Amino acid sequence: MKIKVAIILRSLETGGTERQVIEIASGLNQKKFKVVIISFYNKGELIKLAKDRNIEIIFIGKKNRYDVITFLYKFISNINKIKPDIIHSFLDSPNIFSSIYKLFYPKSTLIWGIRSSDMDLTKYSKLRTISKLMEYKLSTYPNEIVYNSFNAIKNNDISGYKGIYSVIQNGIDTKIFINSDDFRKQYRNKWGFDEELFIIGMVARYDPKKDHQTFVKASKIILKNKKNIRFVLITNDKKELKNIINYYGMKDYFIIETNITETNKVYPAFDINTLSSAFGEGFPNAIAEGMSCGTPSTATDTGDSREIIGDDQLISKPRDPYELANCWLYIYDKNVEERIEIGLDQRNRIINNYSKEIMLKKSEKLYLKYHQLNNHE
């Protein structure tokens, strides 16, 4: 008999967590595991990718945030139809509703996935704060809480949570995220950039924690002396970013792209891949994916970024555009061969420490542990 795993998500919109769930659902040993994704909403750019990988998806059809009672009934009914051996929920609202399910069915096995650390909730809505407080209150319900970063523990981010916890860092598909001259040419041609231009890019949704404003400030600083640089933002919201870019008088130097799901084709077009986050990161996929593509990558010191990159010269203080610009300048001033060497070293770091295979092996071990415990009860 295969071990049935129900993975609970809010939606399949483009995001690091959603991509990791797809990797888990499609990558687990199919002889041992049967995985079903339960999504609250029937929306998201990653639905096609999940279906292309033959992942079974159940959409509950939640109408909006106020649809609670009817949704909860449908949610519980669908889980009972599946009869999973293990429920693995990701992020706040799935964790909350999965815990309510366990309240009714206390013998069920529930694992929470926590994907952020050191969050500044003052930057978000009251609803987000309430959700976090509810998570704290319900944190005795899951059998185990799995973080995707060690930084969450180091920063005492677990102080509000109770119970057993562990860390499984994200895993990158190093066979998909590769260096490619064809992808580089494809996107640089699309953007109208020749090889004489030096491109600094960032893949990040528009969110307070990503701190796009610091990115734009840093771009203005480095352009004072380096005129052949252009900037690309891969994101989900053009309007707000355009307002920031226009405010700093930088519109002639920026390209903003939305609705790109195949980000593996974008990283090779960058000369530097970066992340300007101010807080809240766990394991930032955008850094690890860029590194896997052999694109020299820099980041602010949030989440596990310092550990992933492994070079303090490529790490800057959060909210410090001058330090971020200096990290970029460090790579910019290298010759082509030296930049290639940095990229190769970073790719090897991902292969050896943060590959999809490593993440899947740890996930399988986790699920097998609880399956064996359940059989002994």
C-alpha positions as CSV (number, residue, x, y, z in Angstrom):
1,M,0.0,0.0,0.0
2,K,1.3,3.4,-0.9
3,I,1.5,6.1,1.7
4,K,-1.1,8.8,1.0
5,V,0.0,12.4,1.5
6,A,-2.4,15.3,1.2
7,I,-0.6,18.6,0.7
8,I,-2.6,21.7,1.6
9,L,-2.1,25.0,-0.2
10,R,-4.0,28.3,-0.5
11,S,-3.6,28.4,-4.3
12,L,-1.1,27.5,-7.0
13,E,-0.1,31.1,-7.7
14,T,3.6,31.7,-8.6
15,G,5.7,31.5,-5.4
16,G,8.6,29.7,-3.9
17,T,6.4,27.6,-1.6
18,E,4.1,26.5,-4.4
19,R,7.1,25.5,-6.6
20,Q,8.6,23.5,-3.8
21,V,5.3,21.7,-3.3
22,I,5.2,20.8,-7.0
23,E,8.7,19.4,-6.7
24,I,7.7,17.3,-3.7
25,A,4.4,16.0,-5.2
26,S,6.1,15.1,-8.5
27,G,9.4,13.9,-7.1
28,L,8.6,11.5,-4.3
29,N,9.1,7.8,-5.0
30,Q,5.8,6.9,-6.8
31,K,6.1,3.3,-5.7
32,K,5.9,4.3,-2.1
33,F,3.8,7.5,-2.1
34,K,0.5,8.8,-3.5
35,V,0.4,12.6,-3.3
36,V,-2.7,14.8,-3.7
37,I,-2.6,18.6,-3.6
38,I,-5.7,20.3,-2.1
39,S,-5.9,23.9,-3.1
40,F,-8.3,26.4,-1.5
41,Y,-8.7,28.4,-4.7
42,N,-8.9,27.3,-8.3
43,K,-6.4,29.8,-9.6
44,G,-2.7,30.2,-10.2
45,E,-0.1,30.3,-12.9
46,L,1.4,27.0,-11.7
47,I,-1.7,24.9,-12.2
48,K,-0.5,24.0,-15.7
49,L,2.9,23.0,-14.5
50,A,1.4,20.8,-11.8
51,K,-1.0,19.1,-14.3
52,D,1.9,18.7,-16.8
53,R,3.6,16.7,-14.1
54,N,0.5,14.5,-13.6
55,I,-0.1,15.8,-10.1
56,E,-3.6,15.2,-8.8
57,I,-5.2,18.4,-7.6
58,I,-8.4,19.0,-5.8
59,F,-9.8,22.5,-5.8
60,I,-12.1,23.3,-2.9
61,G,-13.5,26.4,-4.6
62,K,-13.2,28.9,-1.7
63,K,-15.1,32.1,-2.8
64,N,-13.2,34.7,-0.8
65,R,-11.6,35.2,2.7
66,Y,-15.1,35.5,4.3
67,D,-16.2,32.1,2.9
68,V,-15.4,30.1,6.1
69,I,-18.3,27.8,7.2
70,T,-19.2,26.4,3.8
71,F,-15.5,26.1,2.9
72,L,-14.6,24.3,6.1
73,Y,-17.3,21.7,5.4
74,K,-16.1,21.1,1.9
75,F,-12.5,21.1,3.1
76,I,-13.1,18.4,5.7
77,S,-15.3,16.4,3.3
78,N,-12.5,16.3,0.7
79,I,-9.9,15.2,3.1
80,N,-12.1,12.4,4.4
81,K,-12.7,11.2,0.8
82,I,-8.9,10.9,0.3
83,K,-8.2,9.4,3.8
84,P,-4.6,10.5,3.8
85,D,-2.0,8.9,6.0
86,I,-0.3,12.3,6.4
87,I,-1.6,15.9,5.9
88,H,1.2,18.4,5.1
89,S,0.0,22.0,5.1
90,F,2.0,25.0,4.0
91,L,1.7,28.6,5.1
92,D,-0.7,30.3,7.6
93,S,-4.2,29.7,6.4
94,P,-3.7,26.1,5.3
95,N,-2.0,25.5,8.6
96,I,-4.9,27.0,10.5
97,F,-7.6,25.1,8.6
98,S,-5.7,21.8,8.8
99,S,-5.4,22.2,12.5
100,I,-9.2,22.7,12.8
101,Y,-9.5,19.4,10.8
102,K,-7.2,17.7,13.4
103,L,-9.4,19.1,16.2
104,F,-12.3,17.0,14.8
105,Y,-10.0,14.1,13.9
106,P,-7.3,14.0,16.5
107,K,-5.7,10.7,15.3
108,S,-4.8,12.2,12.0
109,T,-1.2,13.0,11.3
110,L,-0.5,16.7,10.6
111,I,2.7,18.4,9.6
112,W,3.0,22.2,9.2
113,G,5.3,23.9,6.8
114,I,6.6,27.3,8.0
115,R,8.4,29.2,5.2
116,S,9.4,32.6,6.7
117,S,11.4,33.9,9.6
118,D,11.8,37.2,11.5
119,M,8.6,38.7,10.0
120,D,7.7,42.3,10.5
121,L,4.0,42.1,10.7
122,T,3.6,45.9,11.1
123,K,4.0,46.0,7.3
124,Y,1.0,43.8,6.7
125,S,-2.8,43.8,7.3
126,K,-4.4,43.1,10.6
127,L,-5.7,39.9,9.1
128,R,-2.1,38.7,8.5
129,T,-1.3,39.5,12.2
130,I,-4.4,37.6,13.4
131,S,-3.4,34.6,11.2
132,K,0.0,34.5,12.8
133,L,-1.4,34.7,16.3
134,M,-3.9,31.9,15.4
135,E,-0.9,29.8,14.2
136,Y,0.8,30.3,17.5
137,K,-2.3,29.2,19.4
138,L,-2.9,26.2,17.2
139,S,0.8,25.1,17.1
140,T,0.2,22.3,19.6
141,Y,-2.0,20.5,17.0
142,P,0.5,19.5,14.3
143,N,2.7,16.4,15.0
144,E,5.7,18.3,13.7
145,I,6.5,21.8,12.4
146,V,8.9,21.8,9.5
147,Y,10.9,25.0,8.8
148,N,12.6,25.6,5.5
149,S,15.4,27.6,7.1
150,F,17.8,27.4,10.0
151,N,17.5,31.1,10.4
152,A,14.0,30.7,11.7
153,I,15.4,28.8,14.7
154,K,18.5,31.1,15.2
155,N,16.3,34.2,15.4
156,N,14.0,32.5,17.9
157,D,11.2,32.7,15.3
158,I,9.9,29.5,17.0
159,S,9.2,31.3,20.2
160,G,5.5,31.5,19.5
161,Y,5.3,28.0,18.3
162,K,5.2,24.9,20.5
163,G,5.9,21.2,19.9
164,I,8.3,19.2,17.8
165,Y,10.1,21.0,15.0
166,S,12.8,20.2,12.3
167,V,14.3,21.9,9.3
168,I,14.2,20.8,5.6
169,Q,15.7,23.4,3.4
170,N,14.3,23.9,-0.1
171,G,15.7,21.9,-3.0
172,I,16.6,23.2,-6.5
173,D,16.2,21.2,-9.7
174,T,19.7,21.6,-11.0
175,K,18.8,19.9,-14.3
176,I,16.3,22.6,-15.1
177,F,18.0,25.6,-13.6
178,I,21.2,25.6,-15.7
179,N,23.4,28.0,-17.6
180,S,22.1,28.4,-21.1
181,D,23.3,30.7,-23.9
182,D,20.1,30.1,-25.8
183,F,17.9,31.4,-22.8
184,R,20.3,34.3,-22.4
185,K,20.0,35.4,-26.0
186,Q,16.2,34.8,-26.0
187,Y,15.4,37.2,-23.1
188,R,18.1,39.7,-23.8
189,N,16.8,40.0,-27.4
190,K,13.2,40.3,-26.0
191,W,14.3,43.2,-23.7
192,G,16.4,44.8,-26.4
193,F,19.7,44.4,-24.5
194,D,23.0,43.6,-26.4
195,E,26.0,42.0,-24.7
196,E,27.5,45.4,-24.1
197,L,24.9,46.1,-21.4
198,F,25.4,44.6,-17.9
199,I,22.1,43.3,-16.5
200,I,21.2,43.1,-12.8
201,G,18.0,41.3,-12.1
202,M,15.7,40.2,-9.3
203,V,12.9,37.6,-9.3
204,A,10.5,38.6,-6.5
205,R,6.8,39.2,-6.1
206,Y,5.8,42.7,-4.9
207,D,5.7,42.3,-1.1
208,P,6.9,44.5,1.7
209,K,9.5,42.0,2.7
210,K,11.2,42.0,-0.7
211,D,12.0,45.7,-0.3
212,H,12.1,46.7,-4.0
213,Q,12.7,50.3,-2.9
214,T,16.2,49.4,-1.7
215,F,16.8,47.7,-5.0
216,V,15.8,50.9,-6.9
217,K,17.9,53.1,-4.6
218,A,20.9,50.8,-5.1
219,S,20.5,51.0,-8.9
220,K,20.6,54.8,-8.8
221,I,23.8,54.6,-6.7
222,I,25.7,52.3,-9.0
223,L,24.6,54.1,-12.1
224,K,26.5,57.2,-11.0
225,N,29.7,55.7,-12.2
226,K,28.6,52.7,-14.3
227,K,26.4,53.8,-17.2
228,N,26.1,50.6,-19.1
229,I,23.9,48.8,-16.5
230,R,20.3,48.0,-16.8
231,F,17.8,46.4,-14.4
232,V,15.2,43.7,-14.7
233,L,12.4,42.9,-12.2
234,I,10.5,39.7,-12.6
235,T,7.4,40.2,-10.4
236,N,3.6,40.1,-10.1
237,D,2.7,43.8,-9.9
238,K,3.9,46.4,-12.5
239,K,1.8,49.3,-11.2
240,E,3.4,49.7,-7.7
241,L,6.9,49.1,-9.0
242,K,6.5,51.6,-11.8
243,N,5.5,54.2,-9.2
244,I,8.7,53.5,-7.2
245,I,10.9,53.5,-10.2
246,N,9.4,56.8,-11.6
247,Y,9.7,58.4,-8.2
248,Y,13.5,57.9,-8.3
249,G,13.6,59.0,-12.0
250,M,14.8,55.5,-13.2
251,K,12.2,54.4,-15.7
252,D,14.7,54.5,-18.6
253,Y,16.9,51.9,-16.9
254,F,14.3,49.3,-15.9
255,I,12.4,46.4,-17.4
256,I,9.5,45.0,-15.5
257,E,8.1,41.5,-16.4
258,T,5.1,39.7,-15.0
259,N,3.5,36.3,-15.6
260,I,6.8,34.5,-16.2
261,T,6.5,31.0,-14.8
262,E,9.7,29.5,-16.5
263,T,12.1,31.6,-14.4
264,N,14.9,29.1,-15.3
265,K,15.0,30.8,-18.6
266,V,15.4,34.3,-17.1
267,Y,18.3,33.9,-14.7
268,P,20.9,33.2,-17.5
269,A,20.0,36.6,-19.0
270,F,21.2,38.3,-15.9
271,D,24.9,39.2,-15.2
272,I,24.0,39.5,-11.5
273,N,21.1,37.9,-9.8
274,T,20.1,39.6,-6.5
275,L,17.6,39.7,-3.7
276,S,17.0,42.9,-1.7
277,S,14.7,41.6,1.1
278,A,14.4,43.6,4.3
279,F,13.1,40.8,6.5
280,G,11.0,37.6,6.6
281,E,12.9,35.3,4.3
282,G,13.3,31.6,5.0
283,F,15.1,29.9,2.2
284,P,15.0,32.3,-0.7
285,N,14.5,30.2,-3.9
286,A,15.3,33.1,-6.1
287,I,18.9,33.1,-4.9
288,A,19.4,29.4,-5.0
289,E,17.8,29.1,-8.5
290,G,20.0,31.9,-9.9
291,M,23.1,30.2,-8.4
292,S,22.1,26.9,-10.0
293,C,22.0,28.7,-13.3
294,G,25.6,29.8,-12.8
295,T,24.6,33.5,-12.5
296,P,26.6,35.3,-9.8
297,S,24.2,36.0,-7.0
298,T,24.1,38.5,-4.1
299,A,21.6,39.0,-1.3
300,T,20.8,40.9,1.8
301,D,21.5,39.1,5.1
302,T,18.0,37.7,5.6
303,G,16.8,34.1,6.1
304,D,19.5,31.5,5.1
305,S,20.9,33.7,2.3
306,R,24.3,34.0,4.0
307,E,24.6,30.3,4.4
308,I,23.4,29.5,0.9
309,I,25.8,32.0,-0.9
310,G,28.7,31.2,1.4
311,D,30.7,34.4,0.7
312,D,30.3,37.4,2.9
313,Q,31.5,39.8,0.2
314,L,28.2,39.0,-1.6
315,I,26.0,39.7,1.4
316,S,24.8,43.2,2.4
317,K,22.9,44.6,5.3
318,P,19.1,44.8,4.8
319,R,17.7,48.2,3.9
320,D,21.2,49.5,3.0
321,P,21.3,50.5,-0.7
322,Y,24.9,51.5,-0.5
323,E,26.0,48.1,0.7
324,L,23.8,46.4,-1.9
325,A,25.3,48.5,-4.6
326,N,28.8,47.6,-3.4
327,C,28.0,43.9,-3.6
328,W,27.0,44.5,-7.2
329,L,30.1,46.5,-7.9
330,Y,32.3,43.7,-6.5
331,I,31.0,41.4,-9.2
332,Y,30.8,44.1,-11.9
333,D,34.5,44.9,-11.5
334,K,35.5,41.3,-12.1
335,N,36.5,40.3,-15.6
336,V,34.4,37.8,-17.6
337,E,36.4,34.8,-16.6
338,E,36.3,35.7,-12.9
339,R,32.5,36.1,-13.0
340,I,32.1,32.8,-14.7
341,E,34.2,31.2,-12.0
342,I,32.0,32.8,-9.3
343,G,28.9,31.4,-11.1
344,L,30.4,27.9,-11.4
345,D,31.4,27.9,-7.7
346,Q,27.9,28.9,-6.7
347,R,26.3,26.3,-9.0
348,N,28.4,23.6,-7.4
349,R,27.4,24.8,-4.0
350,I,23.7,24.3,-4.9
351,I,24.4,20.8,-6.4
352,N,26.3,19.7,-3.3
353,N,24.0,21.2,-0.6
354,Y,20.6,22.3,-1.8
355,S,19.6,20.0,-4.7
356,K,16.0,18.7,-5.2
357,E,17.3,15.2,-4.5
358,I,18.5,16.2,-1.0
359,M,15.2,17.8,-0.2
360,L,13.2,14.9,-1.5
361,K,15.2,12.4,0.5
362,K,14.6,14.3,3.7
363,S,10.9,14.7,2.9
364,E,10.5,10.9,2.3
365,K,12.3,10.2,5.5
366,L,9.9,12.5,7.4
367,Y,6.8,10.9,5.9
368,L,8.1,7.3,6.5
369,K,8.8,8.1,10.1
370,Y,5.2,9.1,10.7
371,H,3.8,6.2,8.7
372,Q,5.8,3.8,10.8
373,L,4.7,5.5,14.0
374,N,1.1,5.2,12.9
375,N,1.4,1.5,12.1
376,H,2.8,0.8,15.6
377,E,0.0,2.5,17.4
